[in-house]
Amino acid sequence: MKDSTKEALFKFGEFCDSGKPWYCFFGVYLVTLIVNITLLLTSERKPKWWSVALDVCGLALAASNIAKTERMQKGRHNIG
């Protein structure tokens, strides 16, 4: 494998380990949940129940992974 490929894979791994992608997913699920709740309260067109359920589950999963990443990072700092 080329050195540039190894470096790119290493940077990608570090980015994923930082937890930043989970903050993005959390934001996306939060926005879609707000839109669904707004539709539910103000519109005649109601969102499907599974759409709201997916948003809630996505928020919970993202929050869980954010917490897991923070614990993992604290563990790294304690070791090194």
C-alpha positions as YAML, in Angstrom:
chain: A
units: angstrom
residues:
- id: 1
  name: MET
  ca: [0.00, 0.00, 0.00]
- id: 2
  name: LYS
  ca: [1.27, 3.49, -0.84]
- id: 3
  name: ASP
  ca: [2.30, 5.83, 1.95]
- id: 4
  name: SER
  ca: [-0.28, 8.40, 0.83]
- id: 5
  name: THR
  ca: [-3.03, 5.77, 1.06]
- id: 6
  name: LYS
  ca: [-1.89, 4.71, 4.52]
- id: 7
  name: GLU
  ca: [-1.81, 8.33, 5.64]
- id: 8
  name: ALA
  ca: [-5.30, 8.98, 4.25]
- id: 9
  name: LEU
  ca: [-6.68, 5.88, 5.99]
- id: 10
  name: PHE
  ca: [-5.02, 6.91, 9.25]
- id: 11
  name: LYS
  ca: [-6.51, 10.41, 9.02]
- id: 12
  name: PHE
  ca: [-9.94, 8.95, 8.27]
- id: 13
  name: GLY
  ca: [-9.65, 6.63, 11.28]
- id: 14
  name: GLU
  ca: [-8.65, 9.51, 13.52]
- id: 15
  name: PHE
  ca: [-11.59, 11.57, 12.23]
- id: 16
  name: CYS
  ca: [-14.03, 8.75, 12.99]
- id: 17
  name: ASP
  ca: [-12.51, 8.19, 16.44]
- id: 18
  name: SER
  ca: [-12.91, 11.88, 17.24]
- id: 19
  name: GLY
  ca: [-16.70, 11.46, 17.35]
- id: 20
  name: LYS
  ca: [-17.42, 14.30, 14.93]
- id: 21
  name: PRO
  ca: [-19.50, 12.17, 12.54]
- id: 22
  name: TRP
  ca: [-21.86, 11.31, 15.41]
- id: 23
  name: TYR
  ca: [-22.49, 14.99, 16.11]
- id: 24
  name: CYS
  ca: [-23.49, 15.37, 12.45]
- id: 25
  name: PHE
  ca: [-25.89, 12.41, 12.66]
- id: 26
  name: PHE
  ca: [-27.31, 13.79, 15.92]
- id: 27
  name: GLY
  ca: [-28.01, 17.11, 14.21]
- id: 28
  name: VAL
  ca: [-29.65, 15.49, 11.19]
- id: 29
  name: TYR
  ca: [-31.95, 13.35, 13.34]
- id: 30
  name: LEU
  ca: [-32.79, 16.32, 15.55]
- id: 31
  name: VAL
  ca: [-33.76, 18.48, 12.58]
- id: 32
  name: THR
  ca: [-35.92, 15.76, 11.04]
- id: 33
  name: LEU
  ca: [-37.61, 15.14, 14.40]
- id: 34
  name: ILE
  ca: [-38.37, 18.86, 14.74]
- id: 35
  name: VAL
  ca: [-39.83, 18.90, 11.23]
- id: 36
  name: ASN
  ca: [-41.97, 15.84, 11.99]
- id: 37
  name: ILE
  ca: [-43.25, 17.33, 15.25]
- id: 38
  name: THR
  ca: [-43.99, 20.62, 13.51]
- id: 39
  name: LEU
  ca: [-45.94, 18.76, 10.82]
- id: 40
  name: LEU
  ca: [-47.79, 16.82, 13.49]
- id: 41
  name: LEU
  ca: [-48.87, 19.97, 15.31]
- id: 42
  name: THR
  ca: [-49.53, 22.39, 12.47]
- id: 43
  name: SER
  ca: [-50.43, 20.49, 9.33]
- id: 44
  name: GLU
  ca: [-53.21, 18.31, 8.08]
- id: 45
  name: ARG
  ca: [-50.55, 16.04, 6.59]
- id: 46
  name: LYS
  ca: [-49.34, 13.94, 9.50]
- id: 47
  name: PRO
  ca: [-45.99, 12.13, 9.50]
- id: 48
  name: LYS
  ca: [-45.98, 8.35, 9.71]
- id: 49
  name: TRP
  ca: [-45.37, 6.91, 13.18]
- id: 50
  name: TRP
  ca: [-42.31, 5.00, 11.99]
- id: 51
  name: SER
  ca: [-40.69, 8.21, 10.77]
- id: 52
  name: VAL
  ca: [-40.85, 9.73, 14.25]
- id: 53
  name: ALA
  ca: [-39.70, 6.43, 15.77]
- id: 54
  name: LEU
  ca: [-36.67, 6.32, 13.47]
- id: 55
  name: ASP
  ca: [-35.75, 9.87, 14.45]
- id: 56
  name: VAL
  ca: [-35.98, 9.07, 18.16]
- id: 57
  name: CYS
  ca: [-33.95, 5.88, 17.75]
- id: 58
  name: GLY
  ca: [-31.38, 7.73, 15.64]
- id: 59
  name: LEU
  ca: [-31.02, 10.42, 18.30]
- id: 60
  name: ALA
  ca: [-30.58, 7.81, 21.01]
- id: 61
  name: LEU
  ca: [-28.01, 5.88, 18.99]
- id: 62
  name: ALA
  ca: [-26.03, 9.00, 18.11]
- id: 63
  name: ALA
  ca: [-26.06, 10.19, 21.74]
- id: 64
  name: SER
  ca: [-24.92, 6.75, 22.88]
- id: 65
  name: ASN
  ca: [-22.06, 6.73, 20.38]
- id: 66
  name: ILE
  ca: [-21.03, 10.28, 21.33]
- id: 67
  name: ALA
  ca: [-20.82, 9.21, 24.99]
- id: 68
  name: LYS
  ca: [-18.92, 6.05, 24.03]
- id: 69
  name: THR
  ca: [-16.43, 8.08, 21.99]
- id: 70
  name: GLU
  ca: [-15.87, 10.52, 24.85]
- id: 71
  name: ARG
  ca: [-15.22, 7.64, 27.28]
- id: 72
  name: MET
  ca: [-12.81, 6.10, 24.77]
- id: 73
  name: GLN
  ca: [-10.94, 9.41, 24.40]
- id: 74
  name: LYS
  ca: [-10.69, 9.85, 28.18]
- id: 75
  name: GLY
  ca: [-9.27, 6.33, 28.42]
- id: 76
  name: ARG
  ca: [-6.62, 7.19, 25.84]
- id: 77
  name: HIS
  ca: [-5.59, 10.31, 27.72]
- id: 78
  name: ASN
  ca: [-5.28, 8.39, 30.98]
- id: 79
  name: ILE
  ca: [-3.04, 5.77, 29.39]
- id: 80
  name: GLY
  ca: [-0.65, 8.08, 27.56]
...
